[in-house]
């Protein structure tokens, strides 16, 4: 894993990608820091970080678009897939390389906080909490970009798909308010979700008996819950979509509250998307 991590980290700075990401990020943060803190003389630093959430829309696609798509385009992915390094190690190494570039860039912006502390009254608890949350939040977005890069062969396609995926995640809360919340819509959504899971299992296992067993169990569980208490399905779509709301769990960090459940959520979110990335690559490997 360390070999992959080192290789990818060097690649970021042997090509313009790493410099473009860092330059874009620091340019935007500098503009916002001037507008939010320097010009009005405001020492409330967590607001500054909170205003930068949209930067993920542009920064993460740049950071992750080449991780796997470029390997596929140049056919160098065959070398990786036939190497003694395991697929999880490859995926983790690439993810950590992207996260390192992101984390290093975030650390540079801490100079802004030190500037406020030198000339004013910095709220250390809220600032440190915001930085911890921002790091975990970024890791979640990067894991999405890694998954999309693994499923595409073109860097531009990977960047565009990542951009629109992050756009949906960024505005997931307003979207949830537009979907129906009645039990009937909930059971339909549960059925569609079960169908997607079954399709994923079948495509990865090609095992019809196992797929059939999962179909039967899913149908029994969904129907049984409906018969026992149909109110369980009330607001099902909103609850399901709410699981993807990364930004909502970031808010307590801006108040200096480090919530363990939020950290576990971000870690689980990253683990899920990296696991899906591993499954996509392993399927391609055996094909």
N, C-alpha and C positions, 0 to 999 in steps of 0.2 A: 504493500500500500504506500509506503513512504517513497518508493521509487516513482510511482505514478504521481503522487502529490508533488514531489520535487520537479518532475518533468513538466507538469501542467503549470506550476507556479512560474517556472522559468519561461514557459511559452507565452504567458501573459505580458512579459516585458521584453520578449524578443520580437513581438508583434505590436502594432499600435493599440490593441484592444485594452490592455491594462492601463495605458496612459490616457486613452480616450475616456474610459470609465472614471478614473480618478480625477482627470481634468474637468469633466462634466459635473461630477459630484461636488467637487470643491468650488467650482464656479458658482453653481446654484446655491450651495450652502453659504458662500461668502455674500452673495446678493441678499439672501434672506436674513442672514445675521446682521447685516447693515440695516435692513429695513425694520426688523423686529426688535433689535437690541441697541445698536449703536446710535442711530438717529433719534429715536424717542428716549434714549437713556434708560431702557428697561433691563432689569437684571433677572427677569423670570425666564430662565434658559430653556425649560422643558417645552414651552410654547414654540420655541424655535425648532426643536426636533419634531414636534408634532406636525408642524406645517410642511415638513419635508416628505411626508408619506408618499406623495405622488411621484417622487423621484424614482421609486421602485419601478414605475411603469417604463421608464427609459433606461435606467441603470442596469437592472437585472437582465433584460434581454441582451444587452451588450456583453454582459459578464458571462452568460451561460450559452450563448447561441452556437459557439464553436466546439463546446466540450465533446460532443459525440457526433454531431452532424458533419463536422469537418473530417473526422476520422472515417466516416462512411463514404464521404465524397472522394477522398483520396485513397480509399481501400486499405488504409492502415489499421482499420478496426480488426481486420483478419489476423494481424500480428498480435493484437491484444487478446483476441478470443482464443488463440492457440497458445498463448503464453502460459507459464505455470502459475501466474497470478490469478487468484479467484475473481469472479465477476463482482461480488460484493466489495472486495478490496479496490478494484478499479473504480467502481462507482463512488465509493467513499473517498478515495484519493482525489478524484476530480472535484467532488463536492467541497472537500476541505480546502482545495486550492482556490476555488472561487470565493469561498467564505473568508479565507485569509486576506485576499485582495480587498474584499468588502470591509472586513474588520480593521485592516490597517488604515483604510481611508477614513473610517469612522473615528479611529483614534486620533488622526490628525486634526479633526474638527474639535477635539477636546481642548485645543489651544484657544478656541473661542471662549470656552468656559473659564479657562485660567485667566484670560484677559478681563473677563467680568469680575472674577474673584480679586484681581489685582487692583482694579479701579472702583469696584463697587461691592455689593453684598450678594454673593452667590448662594443660592439655596442648594447646598451640597447633596442633601438626601434626595430631593426631587431630580437633580441633575444626574446623579449616579444611577438612580432607578430608571430614568429615561434612557440612559445609554445601555443599560443591561437589557431593557425591553427592546430597544432598537436593534441590538445585535441578534436577539432571538427572533424578532420579527423578520429581519433580513434573511436569516437562515431559512425560515419558512418559505419566503418568496423564491430564494435561490433553489430550493429543492423542487419547486414547480418548474423552474426553468431547466433544471437538469433532466427531469422527466421528459419534457417536450423536446429537448435537444436529442435525447436518445431515440425519439420516435420519428425524427425527420432527417433528411439527407442534405438539406440546403440551409446554410446559415441564415439567409434572409427569411426563409419560411419559419425557421425556429424562432427568430427574433419577433416576427409579426404575431405568430401564434402565442408566444409567451406574453407579448404586450397585451393582447386582447384577453388572455386568461387572467392576467393580473388585474386588468381593468374590471373584470367581473368580480374578482375577489375583493378588490378595493371598494366596490359599490354593492357588496352582497347584502348589506343591511337594508338599503332602500329597496332592493329587488325583492327581499323577503316580504316586504309590506304589500307587494302587488299580487302575490300568489294567494290562491284560496286556502282557507284554513279549516274547512268543514271535514268531517270524518270520511265522507265518500271520496273526496279528492285525496285524502291522506292514504286510504287503502289502495287507490289507483297508483299513487306515487310509490308506495311500499312494493307493489307488484312490479313496477318498472325498475326499481332499484334492485330487487331480487333477480330480475331478468338480466340486468347488466352484470351482476356478480356471477350468475350461472354461466353467462357467455364468456366471461373472463376465465372461469375455471375450466370450461370446455376447451377454449383456445390454448390454454397452457398445459392441459393434461391430455387432451384428445382421448379421454377415457369416458365412454358413453355410460357404463354402469354407475360410475361415481357421479356423473352429471345428472343422471336420472334420479339417484338417491337425493341429491341436493334439491332438485326440483320438487320432489314429493315432500321433503321436510319443510321447504320454504312455503309450499302451498298449505300444508297443515298448520304451520305456525301463524301465517297471515290470516287464514280463515278462522282458526281457533281464537285468536285475539279479537277478531271482529265479533264473533259470537259471544265471547265472555264479556267484553267491554269495548264497544265501538268508539267510546270517547278517547281511547288510547291514540287513535289516529287523528284526533283533532289537532290541527297545527303541525302535522307531521312534516310537511314540506318545509315550513319555516324552521323547525328544529333541525332538520337535516342540513339545510343551507346554512343555518347559523353556526354549524360546526366548522365551516370554512371561513368564518369571519375572523381573520387574523387581527385586524385593527381593533376590534372590540376588546380583546384581551390585552391590548397594549395600553389602554387608558389608565389602569391603576398604577402602572409604572411611572407615568408622568406626575403622579402625586407622591412619589417616593415609596409606594407600596409594592414590594416584591412578592408576588403571589406564587406559591409553589405549584398550585394547580395550573396556572398559566404557563409556567416553565415546562411542566410535564406535558401540557397540551402542545406547545411548540416543538418539543422533542419528539412527541408521538407523530405530529404532523410531518416532520422531516423524515422520520423513520418510515412512515407509510409511503411517501412519495419516492424515497430512495429504494424501498422494497419493490415498488411497481417498476422502477427503472431497471432493477436487477432482473425482474421477470421478463421484461421486454427484450433485454439483451440476451438472456439465456435462451429465450425462444428463437431468436435469430441465430444464435450459436448452433443450436441443434438442427435448425433448418438448413 
